[in-house]
Amino acid sequence: MDEIVEAALRKWPHVPACYGWLALDMRGQWWMRDDATQAAGPFPQVKGSLIRHEKLLGFIERNYSVDAEGAWFFQNGPQRVYVTLEAAPWVLGVQQQPSHTLIQTHTGLTVAHVHQAIQDEQGRLYLHTEHGLGLVRSMDMHAALDALETLAWPFTTLHSAELPQRFGFVRVAALSDL
């Protein structure tokens, strides 16, 4: 977490949390969802505004974390902004390198260990890693399938509705849930 964020938390420890204003899609893109967008419908049917500002994206990604209940959030100074997840807390990029398979989260964390590979009812591939559950980006499926064959990750199938409870995360946090 950024030092400026930690300082703001110390200065203003009781700022109410924010719900519904930030979402993460299956491509690892962040979406801002203002009141009008939220009123127009749920994510991802109504996405909102794609965040493109590189410094803002970096700030969000450095301050992305999870609470004790498995709800993911962005700590925006003293305010916790809960994130609506389209699929999983992490979106994973998989690339074949000459000597190894490189797996990284949408925030740039390197994955060192895959505990399990999971396929859902729609054919999406998830990897359970030391960082938690991540959805493999669709554009990286070929590299992930090659790695699945060569690295012999344990493999199972699960219905996508089972994933949050099984892997301890919340897709849509609401004030009443926490």
N, C-alpha and C positions, 0 to 999 in steps of 0.2 A: 504494500500500500504506500502511496506517495506520502512523504513527510507533511506536505501541506494539508492533506486529508486528515492525517492523524492529529495535527495541530487543531484543525477545525472541530474534530470530534471532541477534543479536550475542552475547547472553548465553549461549544454549544452541544452538550451531550444528549439533549432531549428533543431534538428536531424530529417531528413526525415523519414516518416513512411515506414513500410515494409508490403507488400501484398502478399498473396498466400503461405507463408512459414510455416504456422501453421494451423492445422485443428483439429476440435473436432468431433468425430464420435458419433453414436447413443448409444454407450456403455459408453460414458464418457471418452474415451481414446484420448490422444493427439498424433497427427502425425506431424512429421517434413517433409516438402515438399521442397526439394532443386530445383534448376533450372531444372535439368534433369527430375525429377518427375513431375514438373509442365508442362514441354513440352510434357510429355508422355500422359497427359490427365487430366481431371478434377477430383476433389475429389467428391465422394468416389470411383469412378471407379479405379483410381490410387491413392493409399493411401500415400505411402512414407514410412518413417521409424517410427515405434512405439516408442514413448519416454517411457523409462522404469526407468531411473535414478530417484530415489526417491527425492533427494534434488532438482533436476531440476523441477520435477513435483510439488513439494511443492511451489517453487518459482513462477512458472507459475500460480498456483491456487491462491496464495495470491495476485497476481498482475493482476488478470483477472477483467476486468471492461467493461463498455459500454460508448460510446460517445453520444453526443446530437442527432445524427442521428439514433441511435439504432444499430450501428456497434460495435461488441464486439472485444476486443483486450487484449493483454498481454503487460503490460508496462515493457519492458526489459531495465532497466536503463533509458537512455534518449530516447530510440527508442520505438515507439508504433508499435507492431506487430499485425496486424489485423488477426482475426481468421475466417476461413471458417467453417461454421456450417453445419453439415450434416442434422440436423433436427431442433434444437432449442438451445437457449443460455445455457440452463441447462439440465443436464441429472439427473434424480431423482431416488434414491433408496428408496424403501418403505418396511418397516419391521413391522410386527405385534409384539408388546411388550405385556406383561401381562396386562398392564393398559392403553395402548394407541397405536396409530399408529405412528411410527417414519418415517419421510420423511426427506431426506437430499439430497442436491445438490452434484454433482460430486466433488465439491471443499470442501465439508464438512460443508456447512452452513445448519442449521436446519430450516425446513419449519414450521412456526407456524400456517399459515392459507392458506387454499385452497379456492380460490374464485370460481373456476369453473373447471370441468373436461371436456375434449374435446376428442372425438374420430375422427380420420381422415378416409379417404376412404380405407386405408390399414389395419384398425383395431388398429392402434397405439393409445396409450392413453397419453394425455398430461394433465398436471395440471397447471392452472394459479395460481401462488402463490404471496406472497408479494415480492419475488425476481424476478418475471417475469414468462415467460412460460418455462416449463420443460417437457421433454419427459420421461415417466416412462421406466426404463430399462426393457427389455423383461423378464429377469429372476425374476422380481418383480411384474409381472402382477397379479398373484393370490392374493398377499397381497393387491395390489391396488384395485382390484375388490371387495375384502372383505370390504375394507375401504369405497369404493364407496357405497356399500349397507348399511353399518352400520352408516356411518357419513352423508349420504344423501347430498353429494356435488351437487350443480347444475350441470347438464349434458347437453351437446349439441354435435352435429356433425358438422364438418367443413372440407372442402377440405384442404389438407396440403398446397396448394399454397396460401390460404387465410391467413394463420397463421402469416407470417411476418408483413403484413400491419395491421392486426387486433390487434396484440400484440406488435407492434412497435420495430421490430428487423430486422437486415439485415443478410441474410445467407452468402453472399459472398461480402465482401467489396472490392472495387477497387478504385484506385486513382481518376478515373473519376467520381465516385459516391459521393465523399465527398467534 
